[in-house]
Amino acid sequence: MTKQRVLLLGATGETGGSILEGLLEDSDAFVVEALVRPSSSDKPKVKALTDRGVKIRVADIEGPIEKLIDILAGADVLISAIDAMSQLAQIRLVTAAKEAGVKRFVPCAFTTVAPPGGVMALRDQKEEVYQHVRKLYLPYTIIDVGYWYQLSFPTLPSGRVDYACLFKTRTEIHNGGSMPTMLTDQRDIGSFVALIIKDSRTLNKSVFGYGEFLSENEVYETLEALSGEKIDRKYVSSEEIAAARASNAAALKSDPNAIPNLISAFREDYHYSKYVRGDNTPANAAYLGYLNTRELYPEFKPRTFEEFARELLDGRLPKPYQHLVFDTA
Ligand SMILES: NC(=O)c1ccc[n+]([C@@H]2O[C@H](COP(=O)([O-])OP(=O)(O)OC[C@H]3O[C@@H](n4cnc5c(N)ncnc54)[C@H](OP(=O)(O)O)[C@@H]3O)[C@@H](O)[C@H]2O)c1
């Protein structure tokens, strides 16, 4: 089998790191290269990629387009796992990928399922990139994965899981906690991506994968049952979520590019979409035209939330975004 040459933007990040692992595990199928920005090319994380045999391609995706086209030329697949705040920086990358003849572009989706048009500001930025892809008839695959287990578990009174939690405390239950939503172990994203980009059925399609379809109440109850601890829940109503969204919208209007404003807006949009509207479901994904990885790859068994929770309680998981801690989810 001829190996696909895959160029990955974001290999040093959380999502991109998972994708890197998934691709490297399938070394019969892929030759993996990392697209790195000039300001990061000397970082230890990039050196660590070289040590694993990943070729580094240094490019400024907002720099001269001819140089970018040269670097993208010959890539079978270009994957972008750029951070949430930088979605629109992909527009030039798309233009360059088309010029370079990239055979499949995987834009930075990797999020929950939701319709475009005012539900989630982050989704709408991603959709702007997808529209540019389609306008150019660049071959593509959009991959969504639900919300990570790693960001969905509550903290416990003993402090036992704090080591792996991005939040100082996370005990909120939104809109009663009964709305189920698709959740995924971050480590499985790369396996989904490897399966999907080898598959001609997924070309010019959206595809979703997930580990479990669980409500917040079910997630909290699982952790309580496995830990023997009782979580003191903080209930957040749909009205409170609506008020927070309105206040975020006002803040964004006065300063649209302020990162704290964007973080608050994206976070509250997730609460609204997942727990009030209930967008992130297999049925809605099918309605929106996505292919389902469970039907495409029935042999692939994603990690369950219970497996994840046991590792969490055993102290065996890394914390996502090592350098960050937020007060609350
Ligand atoms: N489904 C979920 O639950 C969930 C959770 C979190 C995120 N996400 C989604 O996942 C996507 C990726 O987010 P993340 O949090 O994984 O990202 P991240 O950890 O912040 O990593 C971002 C990566 O992009 C690279 N990058 C940023 N700007 C670049 C540029 N101009 N040129 C080249 N490389 C650049 C960074 O490289 P450097 O080393 O140079 O910084 C880094 O490797 C986002 O779209 C977000 O919506 C989904």
The ligand as a MOL file (V3000), in Angstrom:
LIG
                    3D

  0  0  0     0  0            999 V3000
M  V30 BEGIN CTAB
M  V30 COUNTS 48 52 0 0 0
M  V30 BEGIN ATOM
M  V30 1 N -14.2630 18.6880 21.5240 0
M  V30 2 C -13.7330 19.2440 22.5850 0
M  V30 3 O -14.0950 18.9470 23.7230 0
M  V30 4 C -12.6290 20.2400 22.3770 0
M  V30 5 C -11.8470 20.6450 23.4700 0
M  V30 6 C -10.8040 21.5290 23.2150 0
M  V30 7 C -10.5570 21.9890 21.9250 0
M  V30 8 N -11.3550 21.5690 20.9100 0 CHG=1
M  V30 9 C -11.1480 22.0150 19.5150 0
M  V30 10 O -9.9140 21.5010 19.0930 0
M  V30 11 C -9.2800 22.4420 18.2340 0
M  V30 12 C -7.7980 22.5230 18.5880 0
M  V30 13 O -7.7130 23.0990 19.8610 0
M  V30 14 P -6.6570 22.6450 20.9590 0
M  V30 15 O -7.1560 23.2070 22.2370 0
M  V30 16 O -6.3610 21.2090 20.8320 0 CHG=-1
M  V30 17 O -5.3910 23.4910 20.4860 0
M  V30 18 P -4.0510 23.7650 21.3290 0
M  V30 19 O -3.7940 22.6740 22.3050 0
M  V30 20 O -4.0820 25.1660 21.8330 0
M  V30 21 O -2.9650 23.6440 20.1680 0
M  V30 22 C -2.9670 24.4990 19.0640 0
M  V30 23 C -1.9100 24.0620 18.1000 0
M  V30 24 O -1.9570 24.8950 16.9490 0
M  V30 25 C -0.6480 25.3830 16.7010 0
M  V30 26 N -0.7580 26.7000 16.0730 0
M  V30 27 C -1.4430 27.7810 16.5100 0
M  V30 28 N -1.3220 28.7980 15.6420 0
M  V30 29 C -0.5250 28.3480 14.6310 0
M  V30 30 C -0.0370 28.9370 13.4470 0
M  V30 31 N -0.3130 30.1890 13.1250 0
M  V30 32 N 0.7460 28.1900 12.6330 0
M  V30 33 C 1.0430 26.9080 12.9540 0
M  V30 34 N 0.6040 26.2910 14.0680 0
M  V30 35 C -0.1790 27.0060 14.9040 0
M  V30 36 C 0.0220 25.4470 18.0490 0
M  V30 37 O 1.4080 25.4300 17.8740 0
M  V30 38 P 2.4730 26.1860 18.8410 0
M  V30 39 O 3.2510 25.0860 19.4630 0
M  V30 40 O 3.2360 27.0200 17.8750 0
M  V30 41 O 1.6870 27.0250 19.8140 0
M  V30 42 C -0.4910 24.1480 18.6580 0
M  V30 43 O 0.2420 23.0330 18.2120 0
M  V30 44 C -10.0010 23.7730 18.4100 0
M  V30 45 O -10.6120 24.1080 17.2140 0
M  V30 46 C -11.0660 23.5320 19.4380 0
M  V30 47 O -12.3030 24.0300 18.9920 0
M  V30 48 C -12.3800 20.7030 21.1110 0
M  V30 END ATOM
M  V30 BEGIN BOND
M  V30 1 1 1 2
M  V30 2 2 2 3
M  V30 3 1 2 4
M  V30 4 1 4 5
M  V30 5 2 4 48
M  V30 6 2 5 6
M  V30 7 1 6 7
M  V30 8 2 7 8
M  V30 9 1 8 9
M  V30 10 1 8 48
M  V30 11 1 9 10
M  V30 12 1 9 46
M  V30 13 1 10 11
M  V30 14 1 11 12
M  V30 15 1 11 44
M  V30 16 1 12 13
M  V30 17 1 13 14
M  V30 18 2 14 15
M  V30 19 1 14 16
M  V30 20 1 14 17
M  V30 21 1 17 18
M  V30 22 2 18 19
M  V30 23 1 18 20
M  V30 24 1 18 21
M  V30 25 1 21 22
M  V30 26 1 22 23
M  V30 27 1 23 24
M  V30 28 1 23 42
M  V30 29 1 24 25
M  V30 30 1 25 26
M  V30 31 1 25 36
M  V30 32 1 26 27
M  V30 33 1 26 35
M  V30 34 2 27 28
M  V30 35 1 28 29
M  V30 36 1 29 30
M  V30 37 2 29 35
M  V30 38 1 30 31
M  V30 39 2 30 32
M  V30 40 1 32 33
M  V30 41 2 33 34
M  V30 42 1 34 35
M  V30 43 1 36 37
M  V30 44 1 36 42
M  V30 45 1 37 38
M  V30 46 2 38 39
M  V30 47 1 38 40
M  V30 48 1 38 41
M  V30 49 1 42 43
M  V30 50 1 44 45
M  V30 51 1 44 46
M  V30 52 1 46 47
M  V30 END BOND
M  V30 END CTAB
M  END
